[in-house]
Amino acid sequence: MQLRLCSASIIAASLAIAPFVDALSPRSKINDSYDFVVVGGGQAGLVLGGRLAEDTNHTVLVLESGGDGDDYRKRIDTPAYSYFDSLWTTPLNWGFYTVAQPNVNDREIYWPRGKVLGGSSAINGLYMTRPGEIEVNAWKDLLGDMDGANNWSWESLYAAMKKSETFAAPTDDIAKEADIAWNVSSHGTGGPIYSSYPNFTFSQVGDWMKSMEEIGIPGNENMYGGETWGAEVSTSSINPNNGTRSYSRTGYLDPLPDHGNYDVLANAHVTRVLFDSSSSSDNLTANAVEYTTDEGKTKLTVKVNKEVILAAGSVGSPAVLLHSGVGPKDVLSDAGVKLVSELPGVGQHLQDHFDNPKFLTYIDSALAYANASAIYGTKASDIEKDILDNMDKYAPKTTYDDGVVAGYKAIYKTTAKTIFDSPTGQIEILFMNSDGNGDIGVTAALQHPYSHGRIYINSSDPMKYPVIDPNYLSNPSDFDILSQGLKLARRFGHTGPLKSCFTNETSPGSSVQSDDDWEDWVRKSASTEFHPSSSCAMLPRDQGGVVDANLRVYGLANVRVADASVPPIALSTHLMSSTYGIAEQASDIIRKYWNVPSTRSSTRSSTASSSSSTGGSGGLNSAKSSKHSSANGRLSLLPGWMVLLGAVVSVFLI
């Protein structure tokens, strides 16, 4: 929804950025073997590398397909540049596209993803929202009595998300003007990633909260404590000490001292995982990782002593498994890849948040999660019944494995019965301010799709992009929920104190009124919120699962997946906080499995629960004071409006 704002002020500023701080640097040469090889140096991969390397009796290598990002460091570090000098136009973006989507006018939808150390956390819009208790516990319940299921309870993931975070409250003036409420106990105080509020806002943000309440969506100060419903002003991943982006490289890599056991190699594209041919066919042992540094002209290998951990994201992780010969046999056969281990669920169960178009606008992180009652009122129970009645009709057809179909139905039932029939948000509504022409956006995005897609390959060449088919709007329930969310967004524009600021609706415009009008507009205009998940779903193997509750890939003795591809259900949130939580939890699982004592680990853990940011000697949390204190205040002359501006685009990406 795009509206004309009656007045808009644009603030110009010169940007002063703190110089890049030298730290543990990516390598140009690496060793022949490592205990742990992490595939992907993005958001999750750098968490895993940094945490595993805390045990100095282990050696760790991270392989990142993209570059180190140093040539673009000013643009990465400056939050405002998320819009005004976007990194999406650079080599730091994979620049994926989906295949043509028949239910949205055969359009190929653009899927930016980060291709750089830090991954999407380096190029996104910095939103630090969290999933809710109901949906996270629904994830755990899908695992049944599986060993390790409690790793994925709300209590466990909540602690892991807090462990990654250092929270900073807004100033009194900002809190008052933007009507920001928060609960300090919901946040972490000693983690490597900062979450904060900018130091400039607009009175309209406070009006957002009042107007939301008038359409039945009141403010909720416990959004970070498990209640994903209501309205709020989101935190952003901004270091409040110097106004720069806080992302996985600045939190989990740059500050680390060099203990000689941790290497990070950029521009190293992993082509496949290699296995010991003498190991059991249903318990294959990975003994090496193959990669290339010259676009596939030369293949190199590094030996693995203990484990391979895939952290290449919802596109990359299934693609690496498939090129390694692990996946559905029909997909591998068609692509010309030799079957090594049949696992039909690889790439399946793909889910993504779908919404109406995005506009180049400034946002103050004002958002809301509307639940079924807010969208449908007393008709919500009837809608739930209709959704459940559609399950068999829209389940994957005969080309899919029976287990994948069973998994789809399990996810579908949970989404309809546990999540839809709860206070959990079904639609995210976002307030997006001036695009330079005085227009603002009020967008609506589907959070729990019933249309599932897949990632697959159609070539044996690992340098070719995988095929992305989200299967958008194949289930009519998705269109209905999304269109009702858009109507709610329109109603918001005519309600409360913000009403006086809007002069007219420019998109879709007042001519769109009937259900047919809405359908036509959505199908030709809707796009993605860029939050793909679930393509290596954590489910029982007989439900098309790829990993168990300890993140081990079925059929493989020493390969895990630990990134946004593992939650079996889409979550009502931007995916950055939950991905940090998954990677933190994965690190703990792996370290406990190998049962290595670490005085540095225990020091870090105790520090993370305190308000101190000094951390243990040599640990991740010590970095903020020791490595970045000299940069504090370097952005003191930068207007907060410009800092906040960069906190917008995670509506676009993670």
C-alpha positions in Angstrom: 0.0 0.0 0.0 1.5 3.3 -1.0 0.1 6.6 0.2 0.9 10.3 -0.3 2.2 12.0 2.8 0.9 15.5 3.3 4.4 16.7 4.3 7.8 15.1 4.5 11.1 16.4 5.7 14.3 15.1 4.2 17.5 15.5 6.2 20.9 15.6 4.4 24.1 14.8 6.2 27.7 14.1 5.5 28.7 10.7 6.8 31.7 10.2 9.0 32.5 6.5 9.4 35.0 5.0 11.8 38.0 3.4 10.0 38.1 -0.3 9.6 39.6 -2.0 12.5 42.2 -4.7 11.8 41.4 -8.1 13.4 41.7 -11.8 12.8 41.7 -11.6 9.0 40.6 -13.9 6.3 43.4 -16.1 5.0 45.0 -16.5 1.6 46.5 -19.9 2.5 45.0 -22.6 4.7 46.1 -26.0 6.2 45.5 -29.4 4.7 42.9 -30.5 7.3 40.7 -29.1 10.1 38.6 -30.7 12.8 35.6 -28.6 11.7 34.9 -27.2 8.3 32.0 -24.7 8.1 30.5 -24.2 4.7 29.4 -20.6 4.4 30.8 -17.5 6.1 27.5 -15.7 6.3 25.4 -14.8 9.3 25.3 -18.3 10.8 28.6 -19.5 9.6 30.7 -16.9 11.4 28.8 -17.5 14.6 29.7 -21.2 14.3 33.3 -20.5 13.4 33.8 -18.1 16.2 32.2 -20.2 18.9 33.8 -23.5 17.8 37.2 -21.8 17.7 36.9 -20.9 21.4 38.0 -24.4 22.1 41.6 -23.9 21.2 42.4 -27.7 21.0 40.1 -27.8 17.9 40.9 -26.4 14.5 38.2 -24.6 12.5 37.9 -23.5 8.9 35.1 -21.3 7.4 34.8 -21.3 3.6 32.9 -18.3 2.2 31.9 -18.1 -1.5 31.8 -14.3 -1.5 34.6 -11.8 -0.8 35.6 -10.3 2.4 33.7 -7.1 1.7 36.5 -4.7 2.6 36.2 -2.8 -0.6 32.6 -2.0 0.4 33.1 -1.6 4.1 31.9 2.0 4.4 28.7 1.1 2.6 28.2 -2.0 4.8 28.9 -0.1 8.0 26.6 2.8 7.3 23.0 1.9 8.1 21.5 4.6 5.9 23.2 3.1 2.9 20.9 0.1 3.1 18.7 2.3 1.0 20.6 5.2 -0.4 23.7 3.3 -1.6 22.3 -0.3 -1.6 24.7 -3.2 -1.8 22.2 -5.2 -3.8 23.8 -3.8 -7.0 27.2 -5.1 -6.0 29.0 -8.5 -6.1 28.0 -8.8 -2.5 24.6 -10.0 -3.6 24.0 -13.4 -5.2 21.1 -11.9 -7.1 19.0 -15.0 -7.4 15.7 -15.2 -9.2 12.9 -17.7 -8.8 11.5 -19.7 -11.7 8.4 -18.2 -13.2 5.6 -18.3 -10.7 2.3 -19.3 -12.3 0.1 -17.9 -9.6 1.6 -14.4 -9.8 1.4 -13.9 -13.5 4.4 -16.1 -14.4 6.8 -13.5 -12.9 10.3 -14.4 -11.9 10.8 -13.0 -8.4 14.0 -11.3 -7.4 15.8 -13.0 -4.4 18.8 -11.0 -3.1 21.0 -12.9 -0.7 24.3 -11.8 0.9 27.5 -13.1 -0.8 30.2 -11.8 1.5 31.6 -12.4 4.9 28.6 -11.8 7.1 26.2 -12.9 4.4 22.8 -11.3 4.4 23.4 -9.7 7.8 25.9 -7.4 5.9 23.5 -6.2 3.3 20.0 -6.3 4.9 17.9 -3.7 6.6 18.9 -4.5 10.2 15.6 -5.5 11.8 16.0 -7.4 15.0 12.6 -8.9 15.6 12.1 -12.3 17.2 9.7 -15.3 16.7 7.1 -16.2 19.3 6.8 -18.8 22.0 3.8 -20.5 20.4 5.3 -21.1 17.0 8.7 -22.1 18.4 7.1 -24.7 20.7 5.1 -25.9 17.7 8.4 -26.5 15.9 9.6 -28.5 18.9 6.3 -30.5 19.0 6.7 -31.5 15.4 9.8 -33.4 16.5 7.9 -35.7 18.8 10.1 -37.7 21.2 13.2 -37.2 19.0 16.5 -37.1 20.9 17.4 -33.4 21.4 13.9 -32.0 20.7 14.1 -29.8 23.8 17.0 -28.0 22.1 14.3 -26.2 20.1 11.8 -25.4 22.8 11.0 -21.7 23.3 13.0 -21.7 26.5 16.1 -23.0 24.7 15.9 -20.8 21.6 15.0 -17.7 23.6 18.2 -18.2 25.7 20.3 -18.6 22.6 18.9 -15.5 21.0 19.6 -13.5 24.1 23.1 -14.9 24.3 23.9 -13.3 20.9 22.6 -9.9 21.9 23.7 -6.7 23.7 20.6 -4.5 24.0 20.6 -0.7 24.4 17.5 1.2 25.4 16.4 4.3 23.6 16.9 7.8 25.0 14.0 9.3 26.9 13.2 11.7 24.1 13.2 9.0 21.5 11.1 6.7 23.6 8.5 9.4 24.2 8.3 10.7 20.6 8.1 7.2 19.0 6.0 5.7 21.8 8.5 3.0 22.3 8.0 0.4 25.1 10.4 -2.4 26.0 11.2 -4.9 28.6 14.9 -5.1 29.5 14.5 -8.7 30.9 13.6 -9.9 27.4 16.9 -8.9 26.0 20.6 -10.0 26.2 23.3 -7.8 27.7 26.6 -9.5 26.9 26.4 -10.8 23.3 28.4 -10.0 20.2 25.5 -8.4 18.3 24.1 -5.0 19.3 20.4 -4.3 19.1 19.3 -0.7 19.7 17.1 2.2 18.6 18.3 5.1 16.5 18.8 8.5 18.1 16.3 10.3 15.9 12.7 9.7 15.1 9.5 11.3 13.9 6.3 12.0 15.8 4.4 10.0 13.1 6.0 6.9 14.6 4.3 7.5 17.8 1.1 8.2 15.9 1.6 4.7 14.3 1.1 3.1 17.7 -2.0 5.1 18.4 -3.5 4.4 15.0 -2.8 0.7 15.3 -4.6 0.6 18.6 -7.6 2.1 17.0 -7.9 -0.7 14.5 -7.6 -3.3 17.2 -3.8 -3.9 17.3 -2.5 -2.5 20.5 1.1 -2.0 21.4 2.9 -4.9 23.0 6.1 -4.5 25.0 6.7 -8.3 25.2 7.3 -8.9 21.5 10.8 -10.0 22.4 9.6 -12.2 25.2 7.6 -14.6 23.0 4.4 -12.7 22.2 4.5 -12.0 18.4 1.3 -10.0 18.2 0.5 -6.3 18.4 2.4 -3.2 17.4 5.9 -2.0 18.3 9.0 -0.1 17.1 11.6 -2.7 16.4 15.2 -2.8 17.5 17.8 -2.7 14.8 21.3 -4.2 14.6 23.1 -0.9 15.1 26.1 -0.4 17.4 24.9 2.6 19.5 28.5 3.5 20.4 29.5 4.5 16.9 26.3 4.3 14.8 27.5 1.4 12.5 25.9 -1.8 11.4 26.4 -4.7 13.9 26.5 -7.9 11.9 28.1 -11.3 12.2 31.5 -10.2 11.0 31.8 -7.3 13.5 30.4 -9.5 16.2 31.9 -12.9 15.7 35.0 -12.5 13.5 36.7 -9.1 13.6 37.2 -8.9 17.4 38.8 -12.3 17.8 42.4 -12.8 18.8 44.4 -15.1 16.7 45.0 -18.3 18.6 46.2 -20.1 15.5 43.3 -22.6 15.4 40.8 -20.6 13.3 41.0 -19.8 9.6 38.5 -18.0 7.3 38.9 -18.3 3.5 36.9 -15.9 1.4 36.2 -16.3 -2.4 36.1 -20.1 -1.8 33.0 -21.6 -3.3 32.2 -25.1 -1.9 31.3 -27.5 -4.7 30.6 -30.6 -2.7 31.2 -32.7 0.4 33.3 -35.9 -0.2 32.7 -39.1 1.7 34.7 -42.1 2.8 33.6 -44.9 0.5 34.4 -47.5 3.1 31.8 -46.1 5.6 28.3 -47.5 6.0 26.0 -46.6 3.2 23.4 -45.3 5.7 26.0 -43.6 7.9 28.4 -42.1 5.5 31.4 -40.2 6.9 32.5 -37.0 5.3 36.2 -36.9 5.0 36.8 -33.8 2.8 35.2 -30.7 1.4 35.8 -29.7 -2.3 35.9 -26.0 -3.2 37.1 -23.7 -5.9 38.7 -20.2 -5.8 38.6 -19.6 -9.6 34.9 -20.1 -10.6 35.3 -23.8 -11.0 38.4 -24.0 -13.2 40.4 -25.7 -10.4 39.0 -28.0 -7.6 40.7 -28.0 -4.3 40.1 -30.1 -1.2 40.5 -29.8 2.5 40.3 -32.8 4.8 37.8 -33.0 7.7 38.8 -34.7 10.9 35.5 -34.4 12.8 32.6 -32.6 11.2 31.3 -30.6 8.3 28.7 -28.0 9.2 26.6 -26.5 6.4 25.7 -22.8 7.0 25.1 -21.6 3.5 21.5 -20.6 4.0 18.1 -21.7 2.7 19.4 -21.7 -0.9 23.1 -22.7 -0.5 22.8 -25.5 2.1 20.4 -27.7 0.1 22.4 -27.0 -3.1 25.6 -28.2 -1.5 23.9 -31.4 -0.3 22.5 -32.0 -3.8 25.8 -31.5 -5.6 27.3 -33.9 -3.0 24.8 -36.6 -4.1 22.6 -36.3 -1.1 18.9 -35.7 -1.9 15.9 -36.9 -3.9 17.0 -39.5 -6.4 14.9 -38.2 -9.2 16.4 -34.7 -8.9 19.9 -36.0 -8.8 19.3 -38.3 -11.7 17.8 -35.5 -13.8 20.8 -33.2 -12.9 23.4 -35.9 -13.8 24.7 -36.2 -10.2 25.6 -39.6 -8.8 23.3 -40.7 -5.9 25.4 -41.1 -2.7 22.7 -41.0 -0.1 19.0 -40.9 -0.9 17.2 -38.2 1.2 14.0 -37.0 -0.4 13.4 -34.0 1.8 16.5 -32.0 0.7 15.3 -28.7 -0.7 11.7 -29.5 0.1 9.3 -27.7 2.5 10.6 -24.3 1.3 8.6 -21.4 2.8 8.9 -17.6 2.4 7.1 -14.5 3.6 5.1 -13.1 0.7 3.8 -9.5 0.5 2.7 -6.6 -1.5 5.4 -4.5 -3.3 8.2 -2.6 -1.5 9.0 1.0 -2.2 12.3 2.9 -1.8 11.3 4.5 1.5 12.6 5.5 4.8 11.3 3.5 7.8 11.4 4.0 11.5 11.1 0.3 12.3 7.4 0.7 13.2 5.7 -2.6 12.6 2.8 -4.8 13.8 1.8 -8.4 13.7 -1.9 -8.9 13.1 -3.4 -12.2 14.3 -6.4 -14.1 12.9 -8.8 -12.3 15.2 -7.6 -8.9 14.2 -7.9 -9.9 10.5 -11.1 -11.9 10.5 -12.8 -11.1 13.8 -15.4 -13.8 14.8 -15.0 -15.5 11.4 -11.5 -16.7 12.3 -12.7 -20.2 13.3 -14.5 -20.6 10.0 -11.4 -19.6 8.1 -9.4 -22.1 10.0 -11.8 -24.9 9.0 -11.6 -23.8 5.4 -7.8 -23.9 5.5 -7.8 -27.4 7.0 -10.3 -28.6 4.4 -7.8 -27.6 1.7 -4.9 -29.6 3.0 -5.3 -32.7 0.9 -6.2 -30.8 -2.2 -3.0 -28.7 -2.2 -0.5 -31.2 -0.8 2.4 -32.1 -3.1 1.4 -34.6 -5.8 2.8 -37.9 -7.0 6.2 -36.6 -8.1 7.0 -36.1 -4.4 8.1 -38.7 -1.9 5.3 -40.0 0.4 7.4 -38.8 3.4 7.6 -35.3 1.9 3.8 -35.3 1.6 3.5 -36.5 5.1 5.8 -33.7 6.3 3.8 -31.1 4.4 0.6 -32.2 6.0 2.2 -32.2 9.5 3.5 -28.7 9.0 0.2 -27.6 7.5 -1.9 -29.0 10.4 0.4 -27.3 12.9 0.2 -24.0 11.1 -3.6 -24.1 10.9 -4.5 -25.6 14.3 -1.7 -24.4 16.6 -0.6 -21.2 15.0 -3.6 -19.8 13.2 -5.8 -20.6 16.1 -3.7 -18.6 18.5 -2.8 -14.9 19.1 0.3 -15.3 16.9 0.6 -12.8 14.0 -0.5 -14.0 10.6 0.3 -10.8 8.8 3.2 -8.3 9.4 2.3 -4.7 8.7 5.2 -2.3 8.2 5.3 1.5 8.2 7.7 2.7 5.4 8.3 6.4 5.2 9.4 8.9 2.6 10.8 7.7 -0.8 11.9 11.3 -1.6 8.7 12.1 -3.4 6.6 12.3 -0.3 5.2 8.8 -0.5 5.1 6.4 2.3 4.3 2.7 2.3 2.1 0.6 4.6 2.9 -3.0 3.6 1.4 -6.3 4.6 3.3 -9.6 4.5 2.0 -13.2 4.9 3.9 -14.9 7.8 2.8 -18.5 7.7 2.3 -19.7 4.1 0.4 -22.8 3.3 2.1 -22.9 -0.2 5.4 -24.7 0.1 8.0 -24.8 -2.6 11.5 -26.3 -3.1 15.1 -25.7 -4.0 16.6 -28.1 -6.5 19.4 -28.4 -9.1 19.1 -29.0 -12.9 22.8 -29.4 -13.6 25.8 -31.2 -12.3 27.8 -28.0 -12.5 28.0 -26.6 -8.9 28.8 -23.1 -10.3 25.4 -22.9 -11.9 22.6 -21.4 -9.7 20.2 -23.8 -8.0 16.5 -23.6 -9.1 14.3 -21.7 -6.7 10.6 -22.5 -6.8 8.7 -21.0 -3.8 5.3 -22.0 -5.4 3.8 -18.7 -4.3 0.0 -18.5 -3.8 -0.6 -22.1 -5.0 -2.8 -22.5 -2.0 -5.7 -20.0 -2.1 -5.7 -19.6 1.7 -2.4 -17.6 1.3 -4.0 -15.2 -1.1 -7.0 -14.7 1.1 -5.0 -14.0 4.3 -2.6 -11.7 2.4 -5.5 -9.7 0.7 -7.3 -9.3 4.0 -4.0 -8.1 5.5 -3.8 -5.5 2.7 -7.4 -4.4 3.4 -6.4 -4.0 7.0 -3.4 -1.8 6.0 -5.8 0.3 3.9 -8.1 0.7 6.9 -5.2 1.8 9.0 -4.5 4.7 6.6 -8.0 6.1 7.3 -7.8 5.7 11.1 -6.4 7.6 14.1 -3.9 10.5 14.2 -2.0 9.4 11.1 -5.2 9.9 9.0 -4.5 13.6 8.9 -1.1 13.1 7.3 -2.4 11.1 4.3 -3.8 12.9 1.3 -4.4 10.1 -1.1 -3.6 6.5 -1.9 -1.2 6.2 -4.8 -0.8 2.4 -5.0 -2.9 0.3 -5.6 -5.2 3.3 -5.6 -8.8 3.9 -4.9 -9.9 2.1 -8.0 -9.0 -1.3 -6.4 -12.1 -2.2 -4.4 -13.6 -5.5 -5.3 -12.1 -8.9 -4.5 -11.4 -9.3 -8.2 -9.5 -6.0 -8.2 -7.4 -7.0 -5.2 -6.6 -10.4 -6.8 -5.5 -8.8 -10.0 -3.3 -6.3 -8.2 -1.7 -8.8 -5.9 -1.0 -11.3 -8.7 0.8 -8.7 -10.8 2.5 -6.8 -8.0 3.2 -9.0 -4.9 6.7 -10.0 -4.1 8.8 -11.5 -1.3 9.8 -10.3 2.1 13.1 -12.2 1.5 12.8 -14.5 4.4 13.3 -18.0 2.9 13.4 -20.9 5.3 12.8 -24.7 5.9 14.6 -26.2 2.9 16.6 -28.5 5.1 13.7 -29.0 7.5 14.2 -30.5 11.0 11.5 -33.2 10.9 11.4 -37.0 11.3 13.1 -38.7 8.4 9.8 -40.3 7.4 8.2 -36.9 7.0 10.8 -35.6 4.5 13.1 -34.3 7.3 16.7 -33.5 6.4 18.2 -33.0 9.9 17.3 -34.4 13.3 17.0 -32.4 16.5 20.8 -32.4 16.9 21.1 -30.9 13.3 22.7 -34.1 11.9 21.8 -34.9 8.3 20.0 -38.2 8.1 22.3 -40.9 6.6 25.4 -39.0 7.2 27.6 -39.6 10.3 29.3 -36.2 10.6 27.4 -33.6 8.6 25.1 -31.0 10.2 23.1 -28.0 8.9 22.8 -25.0 11.1 21.1 -21.9 9.5 17.7 -20.6 8.5 16.9 -23.7 6.4 16.3 -25.9 9.4 13.1 -24.6 11.1 10.2 -26.7 9.7 7.7 -23.9 9.9 7.9 -20.2 8.8 8.2 -17.9 11.8 6.5 -14.6 12.4 9.6 -12.5 12.3 12.5 -11.2 10.3 14.9 -14.0 10.4 18.1 -12.4 11.7 17.6 -12.9 15.5 16.3 -16.4 15.1 19.2 -17.3 12.8 21.7 -16.0 15.4 19.9 -18.2 18.0 20.0 -21.3 15.8 23.7 -20.8 15.2 24.4 -20.2 18.9 22.4 -23.3 19.8 24.1 -25.4 17.2 27.5 -24.3 18.5 26.6 -25.5 22.0 25.2 -28.8 20.7 28.4 -29.5 18.7 30.8 -28.5 21.5 28.9 -30.6 24.1 29.0 -33.6 21.7 32.7 -33.4 21.5 32.9 -32.9 25.3 35.8 -30.5 25.3 36.2 -28.4 28.5 36.9 -24.8 27.9 37.7 -22.3 30.7 37.2 -19.6 28.1 33.8 -20.9 27.3 32.6 -20.9 30.9 33.9 -17.4 31.4 32.0 -16.3 28.3 28.8 -17.9 29.4 28.8 -16.4 32.8 29.6 -13.0 31.3 26.8 -13.2 28.8 24.3 -13.3 31.6 25.6 -10.2 33.3 25.3 -6.6 32.3 29.1 -6.3 31.6 30.3 -6.3 28.0 33.9 -7.1 28.8 33.5 -10.9 28.4 36.1 -13.5 29.0 39.7 -13.1 28.1 39.9 -13.7 24.4 36.2 -14.5 24.1 33.7 -12.9 21.7 32.1 -10.6 24.2 35.4 -9.0 25.1 35.6 -7.6 21.6 33.2 -4.7 22.0 35.2 -3.0 24.6 38.7 -3.9 23.5 38.5 -3.6 19.8 35.8 -1.0 19.2 36.0 1.4 22.1 38.4 3.7 20.2 35.7 4.2 17.6 33.0 5.2 20.1 31.4 8.6 19.2 32.9 8.7 15.6 29.3 9.2 14.3 28.3 11.7 17.0 27.6 14.4 14.3 25.5 12.1 12.1 21.8 12.8 12.5 20.0 9.8 14.0 17.5 10.0 11.1 20.2 8.9 8.8 21.3 6.1 11.1 17.7 4.9 11.4 17.2 5.0 7.7 19.4 1.9 7.3 17.3 0.0 9.7 14.6 -0.3 7.1 15.6 -2.8 4.5 15.4 -5.9 6.5 11.8 -5.7 5.6 13.4 -6.7 2.3 16.0 -9.2 3.6 16.1 -11.3 6.7 
